[in-house]
Amino acid sequence: MSTPEQSQLGKASSYPDHYDASLLFPMPRADKRHEIGVGDKPPFFGADIWTAFELGWLNTRGKPQVALAHITVPCETPNIIESKSFKLYLGSFNNNQFSDAAKVQAHIRADLNEALWRGAPALRSGVGVKILLPETFDREPLQELDGLSLDRLDIECTRYTLAPDLLSAIQNEPPVSQVLTSNLLKSNCLVTGQPDWGSVQIAYAGPEINQEGLLQYLVSFRNHHEFHEQCVERIFMDIWTRCKPTKLAVYARYTRRGGLDINPFRTSYPQALPRNARNARQ
């Protein structure tokens, strides 16, 4: 079983100059999901939405090409990809010749599907890969998360390690439907301890959630060590179990590191994935 400690995170790494799919380092989702009470059938759908800002290769005449890539990883994959290994993998394309962007896209899709579904009996939902060439760069949207900002609240914060007990909801009043946001989400890499900065959107229907407690809870991630995908699933499960909404969606957009950003989305009911629109900090 692959563990974070076995990955290249926090270690000196050589940067390969030839395409190498074996650089991808998958890690199972199951252990962390078990830790937060997710059973064999998670109460959520969704995906991890990645943007790769540093993608390049050579055309058949040896001329460098550059592109962006949007990558959508279904949350039902048994594995995630450790982000540094993904960076090294993408970097391995740099000195290889490909006839066109479609060939690069096909390699990335096939390699990710193999790694993400490794150990599973069959691939059930494939990864999405979209290559964006320079002539489309100026169409890339810049957009902040919609919703009522929790950051407007003048609260006292004293807890900077996980405190799900701060969450509460009013169970004896009529249900509400709200979309709440915060830019104050900050956690740390599970292995290196480097800070991970994010913005989060919480959309729900059901008993009204105490907004001050919710913001204090989000602040309590400040010294917590976990990967992006795991933090979002933890937020979802803590709200789901403690506040008991009838509907819930949690979406976080994290600032990029190593030319990659990771933006997990989890929802209790089927709906379209959010548009992959970066916010100002990304």
MIDO-411929 format. One record per residue (C-alpha): x, z, y; residue number from 1. Coordinates in steps of 0.1 Angstrom, whole numbers. Example, Ala and Ser with C-alpha at 12.3 -4.5 7.8 and 13.67 -1.06 7.14 Angstrom:
<pts>
PT,123,78,-45,1
PT,137,71,-11,2
</pts>
This chain:
<pts>
PT,0,0,0,1
PT,13,-9,35,2
PT,17,20,59,3
PT,25,19,96,4
PT,59,35,90,5
PT,69,6,68,6
PT,62,-19,96,7
PT,86,-31,123,8
PT,70,-8,149,9
PT,97,12,167,10
PT,125,-5,149,11
PT,152,-30,161,12
PT,140,-64,150,13
PT,156,-98,148,14
PT,135,-126,162,15
PT,132,-154,137,16
PT,135,-190,149,17
PT,117,-207,121,18
PT,81,-205,110,19
PT,76,-176,85,20
PT,42,-165,74,21
PT,57,-135,55,22
PT,63,-118,88,23
PT,26,-108,90,24
PT,22,-71,81,25
PT,-13,-62,69,26
PT,-24,-26,68,27
PT,-57,-13,51,28
PT,-86,-2,72,29
PT,-99,21,45,30
PT,-78,52,50,31
PT,-87,57,87,32
PT,-123,48,81,33
PT,-125,74,54,34
PT,-111,99,79,35
PT,-139,93,104,36
PT,-167,93,79,37
PT,-172,56,73,38
PT,-184,49,38,39
PT,-184,18,17,40
PT,-210,3,39,41
PT,-200,8,76,42
PT,-229,14,100,43
PT,-214,-13,123,44
PT,-207,-50,125,45
PT,-182,-67,149,46
PT,-147,-81,152,47
PT,-113,-76,167,48
PT,-108,-101,195,49
PT,-72,-110,201,50
PT,-56,-131,229,51
PT,-21,-144,223,52
PT,-4,-153,256,53
PT,30,-163,242,54
PT,25,-192,218,55
PT,48,-222,217,56
PT,62,-249,193,57
PT,80,-282,195,58
PT,63,-316,193,59
PT,76,-343,170,60
PT,101,-354,197,61
PT,114,-319,201,62
PT,97,-312,234,63
PT,84,-276,238,64
PT,47,-270,239,65
PT,29,-239,252,66
PT,-6,-226,246,67
PT,-29,-196,245,68
PT,-48,-186,214,69
PT,-80,-167,210,70
PT,-82,-151,176,71
PT,-113,-134,161,72
PT,-109,-110,132,73
PT,-141,-100,115,74
PT,-143,-62,111,75
PT,-152,-65,74,76
PT,-117,-77,65,77
PT,-100,-50,43,78
PT,-68,-51,65,79
PT,-57,-53,101,80
PT,-25,-70,112,81
PT,1,-47,128,82
PT,7,-62,163,83
PT,45,-63,164,84
PT,45,-83,131,85
PT,19,-107,147,86
PT,42,-111,177,87
PT,72,-119,155,88
PT,51,-143,134,89
PT,39,-162,165,90
PT,75,-163,178,91
PT,86,-180,145,92
PT,67,-211,156,93
PT,90,-216,186,94
PT,116,-239,171,95
PT,94,-257,146,96
PT,80,-292,151,97
PT,42,-298,147,98
PT,24,-331,153,99
PT,-3,-314,174,100
PT,-21,-282,182,101
PT,-45,-286,154,102
PT,-17,-282,129,103
PT,-6,-250,145,104
PT,-42,-238,145,105
PT,-46,-245,108,106
PT,-14,-226,99,107
PT,-24,-196,119,108
PT,-59,-195,105,109
PT,-47,-199,69,110
PT,-19,-173,72,111
PT,-41,-147,89,112
PT,-69,-152,63,113
PT,-44,-146,35,114
PT,-30,-114,51,115
PT,-63,-100,63,116
PT,-80,-104,30,117
PT,-50,-96,8,118
PT,-60,-74,-21,119
PT,-97,-84,-19,120
PT,-114,-103,-47,121
PT,-125,-131,-23,122
PT,-125,-141,13,123
PT,-160,-135,27,124
PT,-156,-142,64,125
PT,-128,-162,79,126
PT,-108,-155,110,127
PT,-115,-177,140,128
PT,-86,-194,159,129
PT,-89,-213,191,130
PT,-59,-229,207,131
PT,-61,-234,245,132
PT,-37,-260,260,133
PT,-24,-258,296,134
PT,-50,-282,310,135
PT,-77,-257,302,136
PT,-58,-226,315,137
PT,-76,-225,348,138
PT,-110,-223,330,139
PT,-101,-189,315,140
PT,-124,-163,330,141
PT,-115,-130,347,142
PT,-143,-105,344,143
PT,-147,-67,344,144
PT,-170,-50,319,145
PT,-206,-49,330,146
PT,-224,-15,332,147
PT,-227,17,351,148
PT,-192,32,357,149
PT,-187,67,343,150
PT,-156,69,365,151
PT,-179,76,395,152
PT,-185,111,382,153
PT,-164,139,399,154
PT,-157,159,368,155
PT,-131,184,357,156
PT,-109,173,328,157
PT,-90,199,308,158
PT,-89,185,273,159
PT,-65,157,264,160
PT,-66,158,226,161
PT,-96,146,207,162
PT,-127,166,215,163
PT,-159,151,200,164
PT,-177,184,206,165
PT,-180,173,242,166
PT,-206,147,232,167
PT,-243,156,235,168
PT,-276,139,241,169
PT,-311,151,252,170
PT,-331,148,220,171
PT,-365,161,233,172
PT,-371,136,261,173
PT,-381,99,261,174
PT,-354,75,249,175
PT,-334,54,273,176
PT,-314,22,272,177
PT,-280,22,291,178
PT,-247,4,294,179
PT,-219,26,305,180
PT,-182,18,312,181
PT,-150,35,319,182
PT,-114,24,328,183
PT,-100,58,319,184
PT,-95,52,281,185
PT,-58,58,272,186
PT,-43,66,238,187
PT,-9,62,222,188
PT,5,40,195,189
PT,2,56,161,190
PT,39,50,154,191
PT,59,46,186,192
PT,39,68,209,193
PT,38,42,236,194
PT,8,44,259,195
PT,-22,21,252,196
PT,-44,15,283,197
PT,-79,3,279,198
PT,-114,-2,294,199
PT,-145,6,273,200
PT,-181,-4,274,201
PT,-207,17,256,202
PT,-242,2,252,203
PT,-269,22,235,204
PT,-306,29,231,205
PT,-320,63,221,206
PT,-317,99,234,207
PT,-300,100,267,208
PT,-263,108,264,209
PT,-248,134,287,210
PT,-225,112,309,211
PT,-202,139,321,212
PT,-195,149,285,213
PT,-191,113,274,214
PT,-164,107,301,215
PT,-146,139,293,216
PT,-147,128,256,217
PT,-131,95,265,218
PT,-104,113,285,219
PT,-97,135,255,220
PT,-81,104,238,221
PT,-52,106,263,222
PT,-27,122,239,223
PT,-43,108,207,224
PT,-22,86,185,225
PT,-41,57,168,226
PT,-43,19,168,227
PT,-68,2,190,228
PT,-92,-8,162,229
PT,-92,28,149,230
PT,-99,43,183,231
PT,-129,21,189,232
PT,-143,29,154,233
PT,-138,66,161,234
PT,-156,64,194,235
PT,-185,46,176,236
PT,-188,71,148,237
PT,-185,101,171,238
PT,-213,89,193,239
PT,-234,77,163,240
PT,-232,110,145,241
PT,-234,134,174,242
PT,-258,116,198,243
PT,-279,98,172,244
PT,-287,66,192,245
PT,-310,41,176,246
PT,-287,13,187,247
PT,-251,14,197,248
PT,-223,-10,206,249
PT,-187,-1,217,250
PT,-164,-26,232,251
PT,-129,-20,244,252
PT,-104,-42,261,253
PT,-68,-31,260,254
PT,-39,-42,282,255
PT,-15,-66,265,256
PT,18,-56,249,257
PT,43,-82,236,258
PT,21,-110,248,259
PT,-9,-98,228,260
PT,-41,-80,237,261
PT,-65,-65,212,262
PT,-102,-60,220,263
PT,-123,-44,193,264
PT,-161,-47,193,265
PT,-184,-27,170,266
PT,-222,-28,170,267
PT,-249,-12,149,268
PT,-272,-43,151,269
PT,-265,-80,148,270
PT,-257,-97,181,271
PT,-233,-123,195,272
PT,-197,-113,201,273
PT,-187,-106,237,274
PT,-171,-135,255,275
PT,-133,-132,254,276
PT,-129,-127,292,277
PT,-98,-108,302,278
PT,-102,-81,329,279
PT,-78,-76,358,280
PT,-55,-52,340,281
PT,-49,-77,312,282
</pts>
